[in-house]
């Protein structure tokens, strides 16, 4: 049976068979099954079997990959660039100035970057496991308007692969209407490196979401949230949020700085309430 299977796999190299995805998938699966049988027979050329098995597994996974068009590839690259820039900023420990220190230990710092402007960094601990926090921020992203008063709505406009999405976010007016309605169109990239999750993003252009009446189209990025378990207590999650926003319009910098730093403190408070509430519901 194995020789016949190899002939089937070899057939996909012919030009007239290359586009037959079903045939290629069948060949890869068949080869994998035959190698499993050989491995169970007993002594034999196990080394080359394992090598071919690994290659056939890689082939199977590649056959499942989606082929992206030029626009989608551009969005993926934008998301990756936002992640790269954000992590580079967070990696620089010098030059940060304290803006707010809350009673519970939450801290907001700021830093001025020549090519970006002022950026803000929230450092907070959420008393829930990483998966719970990640699920709320990524899997339930479109529900954020239900628990974060600073957000009216988040809508996913397009998903690209497993890690990239295009979103439209409507921000709520601030107290006293100091900052009027803003909206954002962003590309977001989610990556997991071991026990660390990184949620990065930046503003982008999307033909399906032109500027909205009654909203000023603001810009953000690079921005990101980094989540990882607290070393001393893995049941808790350390949250670091890098925020970079250009609200547009005629607003004094002092007001912008106050609004953005307070927004980060409020976000941590509302996130804690949300994950605590969802935990209680799941226990019922």
C-alpha positions as a Markdown table, in Angstrom:
| # | Residue | x | y | z |
|---|---|---|---|---|
| 1 | Unk | 0.0 | 0.0 | 0.0 |
| 2 | Unk | 2.8 | 2.4 | 0.8 |
| 3 | Unk | 4.3 | 2.5 | -2.8 |
| 4 | Unk | 0.8 | 3.3 | -4.1 |
| 5 | Unk | 0.5 | 6.1 | -1.6 |
| 6 | Unk | 3.8 | 7.5 | -2.7 |
| 7 | Unk | 2.6 | 7.4 | -6.3 |
| 8 | Unk | -0.5 | 9.4 | -5.3 |
| 9 | Unk | 1.7 | 12.0 | -3.5 |
| 10 | Unk | 4.0 | 12.2 | -6.5 |
| 11 | Unk | 1.1 | 12.8 | -8.8 |
| 12 | Unk | 0.5 | 16.2 | -7.2 |
| 13 | Unk | 3.7 | 17.4 | -8.7 |
| 14 | Unk | 2.3 | 17.3 | -12.2 |
| 15 | Unk | 1.1 | 20.7 | -13.4 |
| 16 | Unk | -2.5 | 19.6 | -14.3 |
| 17 | Unk | -3.0 | 18.2 | -10.8 |
| 18 | Unk | -1.5 | 21.1 | -8.7 |
| 19 | Unk | -4.8 | 22.9 | -8.3 |
| 20 | Unk | -6.7 | 19.8 | -7.1 |
| 21 | Unk | -6.7 | 20.6 | -3.4 |
| 22 | Unk | -8.8 | 17.6 | -2.5 |
| 23 | Unk | -6.3 | 15.2 | -4.1 |
| 24 | Unk | -3.4 | 16.8 | -2.4 |
| 25 | Unk | -5.1 | 16.6 | 1.0 |
| 26 | Unk | -6.1 | 13.0 | 0.4 |
| 27 | Unk | -2.5 | 12.2 | -0.5 |
| 28 | Unk | -1.1 | 13.8 | 2.6 |
| 29 | Unk | -3.6 | 12.1 | 4.9 |
| 30 | Unk | -3.0 | 8.7 | 3.2 |
| 31 | Unk | 0.7 | 8.9 | 3.6 |
| 32 | Unk | 0.4 | 9.9 | 7.2 |
| 33 | Unk | -1.8 | 6.8 | 7.9 |
| 34 | Unk | 0.6 | 4.4 | 6.2 |
| 35 | Unk | 3.5 | 5.8 | 8.1 |
| 36 | Unk | 1.6 | 5.3 | 11.4 |
| 37 | Unk | 1.1 | 1.6 | 10.4 |
| 38 | Unk | 4.7 | 1.1 | 9.7 |
| 39 | Unk | 5.8 | 2.6 | 12.9 |
| 40 | Unk | 3.6 | 0.1 | 14.8 |
| 41 | Unk | 4.9 | -3.0 | 13.0 |
| 42 | Unk | 8.2 | -3.2 | 15.0 |
| 43 | Unk | 11.9 | -2.8 | 14.2 |
| 44 | Unk | 12.6 | -1.1 | 10.9 |
| 45 | Unk | 13.9 | 2.1 | 9.4 |
| 46 | Unk | 12.2 | 4.2 | 12.1 |
| 47 | Unk | 14.5 | 7.2 | 11.5 |
| 48 | Unk | 13.5 | 7.9 | 8.0 |
| 49 | Unk | 9.8 | 7.0 | 8.7 |
| 50 | Unk | 9.8 | 9.7 | 11.4 |
| 51 | Unk | 11.4 | 12.2 | 9.1 |
| 52 | Unk | 8.9 | 11.5 | 6.3 |
| 53 | Unk | 6.1 | 11.6 | 8.9 |
| 54 | Unk | 7.2 | 15.0 | 10.1 |
| 55 | Unk | 7.3 | 16.3 | 6.5 |
| 56 | Unk | 3.8 | 14.8 | 5.7 |
| 57 | Unk | 2.4 | 16.5 | 8.8 |
| 58 | Unk | 3.9 | 19.8 | 7.6 |
| 59 | Unk | 2.4 | 19.2 | 4.2 |
| 60 | Unk | -1.0 | 18.6 | 5.7 |
| 61 | Unk | -0.9 | 21.8 | 7.7 |
| 62 | Unk | 0.2 | 23.9 | 4.8 |
| 63 | Unk | -2.6 | 22.5 | 2.6 |
| 64 | Unk | -5.0 | 24.0 | 5.2 |
| 65 | Unk | -3.5 | 27.5 | 5.0 |
| 66 | Unk | -5.5 | 30.1 | 3.3 |
| 67 | Unk | -4.0 | 32.0 | 0.4 |
| 68 | Unk | -4.3 | 35.7 | 1.2 |
| 69 | Unk | -4.8 | 38.4 | -1.4 |
| 70 | Unk | -2.6 | 41.5 | -1.7 |
| 71 | Unk | -4.8 | 43.7 | 0.5 |
| 72 | Unk | -5.0 | 41.0 | 3.2 |
| 73 | Unk | -1.2 | 40.6 | 3.2 |
| 74 | Unk | -0.8 | 44.4 | 3.6 |
| 75 | Unk | -3.1 | 44.3 | 6.7 |
| 76 | Unk | -1.2 | 41.4 | 8.2 |
| 77 | Unk | 2.1 | 43.3 | 7.7 |
| 78 | Unk | 0.6 | 46.4 | 9.3 |
| 79 | Unk | -0.4 | 44.4 | 12.4 |
| 80 | Unk | 3.0 | 42.8 | 12.7 |
| 81 | Unk | 4.6 | 46.2 | 12.4 |
| 82 | Unk | 2.4 | 47.6 | 15.1 |
| 83 | Unk | 3.5 | 44.6 | 17.3 |
| 84 | Unk | 7.1 | 45.1 | 16.5 |
| 85 | Unk | 7.1 | 48.9 | 17.2 |
| 86 | Unk | 5.0 | 48.5 | 20.4 |
| 87 | Unk | 7.3 | 45.9 | 21.9 |
| 88 | Unk | 10.3 | 48.0 | 21.0 |
| 89 | Unk | 8.8 | 51.0 | 22.9 |
| 90 | Unk | 8.0 | 48.8 | 25.9 |
| 91 | Unk | 11.5 | 47.4 | 25.9 |
| 92 | Unk | 13.0 | 50.8 | 26.6 |
| 93 | Unk | 12.9 | 51.2 | 30.4 |
| 94 | Unk | 14.4 | 54.7 | 30.6 |
| 95 | Unk | 12.5 | 58.0 | 30.3 |
| 96 | Unk | 9.1 | 57.1 | 31.7 |
| 97 | Unk | 7.4 | 59.6 | 33.9 |
| 98 | Unk | 4.7 | 58.7 | 36.4 |
| 99 | Unk | 1.3 | 60.2 | 35.6 |
| 100 | Unk | -1.1 | 58.4 | 38.0 |
| 101 | Unk | -0.7 | 55.9 | 40.8 |
| 102 | Unk | -4.0 | 54.5 | 42.0 |
| 103 | Unk | -4.7 | 53.3 | 45.6 |
| 104 | Unk | -4.8 | 49.7 | 44.3 |
| 105 | Unk | -1.3 | 49.9 | 42.8 |
| 106 | Unk | -2.4 | 50.6 | 39.2 |
| 107 | Unk | 0.1 | 52.9 | 37.6 |
| 108 | Unk | 0.1 | 55.0 | 34.4 |
| 109 | Unk | 3.4 | 56.3 | 33.0 |
| 110 | Unk | 4.2 | 58.5 | 30.0 |
| 111 | Unk | 7.0 | 59.1 | 27.6 |
| 112 | Unk | 7.6 | 61.4 | 24.7 |
| 113 | Unk | 8.9 | 59.8 | 21.5 |
| 114 | Unk | 10.2 | 62.0 | 18.7 |
| 115 | Unk | 8.5 | 60.2 | 15.8 |
| 116 | Unk | 5.2 | 59.4 | 17.6 |
| 117 | Unk | 4.5 | 61.9 | 20.3 |
| 118 | Unk | 3.4 | 61.2 | 23.9 |
| 119 | Unk | 2.6 | 57.6 | 24.7 |
| 120 | Unk | 1.1 | 56.2 | 27.9 |
| 121 | Unk | 1.7 | 52.9 | 29.7 |
| 122 | Unk | -0.6 | 51.2 | 32.2 |
| 123 | Unk | 0.7 | 48.6 | 34.5 |
| 124 | Unk | -1.9 | 46.7 | 36.4 |
| 125 | Unk | -2.7 | 43.3 | 37.9 |
| 126 | Unk | -6.0 | 41.6 | 37.3 |
| 127 | Unk | -7.0 | 39.0 | 39.8 |
| 128 | Unk | -8.0 | 36.4 | 37.2 |
| 129 | Unk | -6.1 | 33.8 | 35.1 |
| 130 | Unk | -4.6 | 34.9 | 31.8 |
| 131 | Unk | -7.1 | 32.9 | 29.6 |
| 132 | Unk | -10.0 | 34.6 | 31.3 |
| 133 | Unk | -8.6 | 38.0 | 30.6 |
| 134 | Unk | -7.5 | 37.1 | 27.1 |
| 135 | Unk | -10.9 | 35.7 | 26.3 |
| 136 | Unk | -12.6 | 38.9 | 27.3 |
| 137 | Unk | -10.3 | 41.2 | 25.3 |
| 138 | Unk | -10.0 | 39.0 | 22.2 |
| 139 | Unk | -12.8 | 36.4 | 21.9 |
| 140 | Unk | -15.5 | 38.8 | 23.3 |
| 141 | Unk | -14.0 | 41.9 | 21.8 |
| 142 | Unk | -17.3 | 43.1 | 20.3 |
| 143 | Unk | -18.9 | 43.0 | 23.8 |
| 144 | Unk | -16.6 | 45.6 | 25.2 |
| 145 | Unk | -19.2 | 48.3 | 24.9 |
| 146 | Unk | -21.3 | 46.4 | 27.4 |
| 147 | Unk | -18.9 | 46.9 | 30.3 |
| 148 | Unk | -16.5 | 49.8 | 29.3 |
| 149 | Unk | -18.3 | 53.1 | 29.4 |
| 150 | Unk | -15.5 | 54.7 | 27.3 |
| 151 | Unk | -16.5 | 52.5 | 24.4 |
| 152 | Unk | -19.8 | 52.7 | 22.6 |
| 153 | Unk | -19.2 | 49.9 | 20.1 |
| 154 | Unk | -16.5 | 47.7 | 18.6 |
| 155 | Unk | -17.3 | 45.9 | 15.4 |
| 156 | Unk | -15.1 | 43.4 | 13.6 |
| 157 | Unk | -15.2 | 44.4 | 9.9 |
| 158 | Unk | -13.0 | 41.6 | 8.6 |
| 159 | Unk | -11.0 | 38.6 | 9.9 |
| 160 | Unk | -7.8 | 37.7 | 8.2 |
| 161 | Unk | -6.4 | 34.3 | 9.2 |
| 162 | Unk | -6.3 | 33.4 | 12.9 |
| 163 | Unk | -4.3 | 36.4 | 14.2 |
| 164 | Unk | -5.5 | 39.6 | 12.3 |
| 165 | Unk | -8.7 | 41.5 | 12.4 |
| 166 | Unk | -9.9 | 44.9 | 11.1 |
| 167 | Unk | -12.2 | 46.7 | 13.6 |
| 168 | Unk | -14.3 | 49.9 | 13.8 |
| 169 | Unk | -14.5 | 51.4 | 17.3 |
| 170 | Unk | -16.8 | 54.2 | 18.4 |
| 171 | Unk | -15.5 | 55.9 | 21.6 |
| 172 | Unk | -17.9 | 57.5 | 24.0 |
| 173 | Unk | -17.8 | 61.2 | 24.8 |
| 174 | Unk | -15.9 | 62.0 | 28.0 |
| 175 | Unk | -17.5 | 63.5 | 31.1 |
| 176 | Unk | -18.7 | 67.0 | 30.5 |
| 177 | Unk | -18.3 | 66.5 | 26.7 |
| 178 | Unk | -14.6 | 67.6 | 27.0 |
| 179 | Unk | -13.8 | 65.3 | 24.1 |
| 180 | Unk | -16.5 | 64.8 | 21.6 |
| 181 | Unk | -17.4 | 61.5 | 19.7 |
| 182 | Unk | -14.4 | 59.8 | 18.1 |
| 183 | Unk | -14.1 | 56.7 | 16.0 |
| 184 | Unk | -11.2 | 54.5 | 14.9 |
| 185 | Unk | -10.6 | 52.0 | 12.2 |
| 186 | Unk | -7.7 | 49.7 | 13.3 |
| 187 | Unk | -5.9 | 46.6 | 12.3 |
| 188 | Unk | -5.2 | 44.3 | 15.3 |
| 189 | Unk | -2.7 | 41.5 | 15.6 |
| 190 | Unk | -2.9 | 38.8 | 18.3 |
| 191 | Unk | 0.1 | 36.7 | 19.1 |
| 192 | Unk | 0.9 | 34.2 | 21.9 |
| 193 | Unk | 4.6 | 33.5 | 22.8 |
| 194 | Unk | 4.7 | 30.9 | 25.5 |
| 195 | Unk | 2.7 | 32.1 | 28.5 |
| 196 | Unk | 2.7 | 35.7 | 27.1 |
| 197 | Unk | -0.1 | 37.1 | 25.0 |
| 198 | Unk | 0.4 | 40.3 | 22.9 |
| 199 | Unk | -2.5 | 42.2 | 21.4 |
| 200 | Unk | -1.2 | 44.9 | 19.1 |
| 201 | Unk | -2.8 | 47.4 | 16.7 |
| 202 | Unk | -2.7 | 50.6 | 14.8 |
| 203 | Unk | -4.9 | 52.8 | 12.6 |
| 204 | Unk | -5.5 | 51.7 | 9.0 |
| 205 | Unk | -7.7 | 52.5 | 6.0 |
| 206 | Unk | -10.6 | 50.3 | 5.1 |
| 207 | Unk | -12.8 | 51.0 | 2.1 |
| 208 | Unk | -15.9 | 49.5 | 3.8 |
| 209 | Unk | -15.8 | 52.0 | 6.6 |
| 210 | Unk | -15.5 | 55.7 | 5.5 |
| 211 | Unk | -15.7 | 58.5 | 8.0 |
| 212 | Unk | -18.9 | 58.6 | 9.9 |
| 213 | Unk | -21.3 | 61.6 | 10.3 |
| 214 | Unk | -21.1 | 63.0 | 13.8 |
| 215 | Unk | -17.7 | 61.4 | 14.6 |
| 216 | Unk | -14.1 | 62.7 | 14.2 |
| 217 | Unk | -11.9 | 59.9 | 12.7 |
| 218 | Unk | -9.0 | 59.7 | 15.2 |
| 219 | Unk | -5.9 | 57.6 | 14.9 |
| 220 | Unk | -4.1 | 55.3 | 17.2 |
| 221 | Unk | -0.9 | 53.3 | 17.3 |
| 222 | Unk | 1.3 | 51.7 | 17.6 |
| 223 | Unk | -0.5 | 50.4 | 20.7 |
| 224 | Unk | -0.6 | 47.0 | 22.4 |
| 225 | Unk | -1.6 | 45.1 | 25.5 |
| 226 | Unk | 0.7 | 42.5 | 26.9 |
| 227 | Unk | -0.7 | 39.8 | 29.2 |
| 228 | Unk | 1.3 | 37.2 | 31.2 |
| 229 | Unk | 0.7 | 35.4 | 34.5 |
| 230 | Unk | 2.1 | 37.0 | 37.7 |
| 231 | Unk | 5.2 | 35.1 | 38.6 |
| 232 | Unk | 4.4 | 34.8 | 42.3 |
| 233 | Unk | 0.7 | 33.9 | 41.6 |
| 234 | Unk | -0.2 | 32.4 | 38.2 |
| 235 | Unk | -3.9 | 32.8 | 39.0 |
| 236 | Unk | -3.5 | 36.5 | 38.4 |
| 237 | Unk | -2.6 | 38.3 | 35.2 |
| 238 | Unk | -0.1 | 41.2 | 34.7 |
| 239 | Unk | -1.5 | 43.7 | 32.2 |
| 240 | Unk | 0.7 | 46.3 | 30.4 |
| 241 | Unk | -1.1 | 48.6 | 28.0 |
| 242 | Unk | 0.8 | 50.9 | 25.7 |
| 243 | Unk | -1.5 | 53.6 | 24.4 |
| 244 | Unk | -0.7 | 56.0 | 21.6 |
| 245 | Unk | -3.6 | 58.2 | 20.2 |
| 246 | Unk | -4.0 | 61.2 | 18.1 |
| 247 | Unk | -7.6 | 62.4 | 18.9 |
| 248 | Unk | -7.5 | 65.1 | 16.1 |
| 249 | Unk | -9.4 | 68.3 | 16.5 |
| 250 | Unk | -8.5 | 71.3 | 18.5 |
| 251 | Unk | -7.8 | 70.1 | 22.0 |
| 252 | Unk | -5.3 | 71.4 | 24.6 |
| 253 | Unk | -2.5 | 68.9 | 25.3 |
| 254 | Unk | -3.1 | 69.1 | 29.0 |
| 255 | Unk | -6.7 | 67.9 | 28.5 |
| 256 | Unk | -5.6 | 65.1 | 26.2 |
| 257 | Unk | -3.0 | 63.9 | 28.7 |
| 258 | Unk | -5.5 | 63.9 | 31.5 |
| 259 | Unk | -8.2 | 62.1 | 29.6 |
| 260 | Unk | -5.9 | 59.4 | 28.2 |
| 261 | Unk | -4.2 | 58.5 | 31.5 |
| 262 | Unk | -7.6 | 58.5 | 33.3 |
| 263 | Unk | -9.0 | 56.3 | 30.5 |
| 264 | Unk | -6.4 | 53.7 | 31.2 |
| 265 | Unk | -7.0 | 53.6 | 35.0 |
| 266 | Unk | -10.8 | 53.4 | 34.3 |
| 267 | Unk | -10.2 | 50.5 | 31.9 |
| 268 | Unk | -8.4 | 48.4 | 34.4 |
| 269 | Unk | -11.2 | 49.0 | 36.9 |
| 270 | Unk | -14.0 | 48.1 | 34.4 |
| 271 | Unk | -12.0 | 45.0 | 33.2 |
| 272 | Unk | -11.7 | 43.7 | 36.7 |
| 273 | Unk | -15.5 | 44.1 | 37.2 |
| 274 | Unk | -16.2 | 42.3 | 33.9 |
| 275 | Unk | -14.0 | 39.2 | 34.5 |
| 276 | Unk | -15.3 | 38.9 | 38.1 |
| 277 | Unk | -18.9 | 39.0 | 36.9 |
| 278 | Unk | -18.3 | 36.5 | 34.1 |
| 279 | Unk | -16.6 | 34.2 | 36.6 |
| 280 | Unk | -19.6 | 34.3 | 38.9 |
| 281 | Unk | -21.9 | 33.6 | 36.0 |
| 282 | Unk | -19.9 | 30.5 | 34.9 |
| 283 | Unk | -20.1 | 29.2 | 38.5 |
| 284 | Unk | -23.9 | 29.3 | 38.5 |
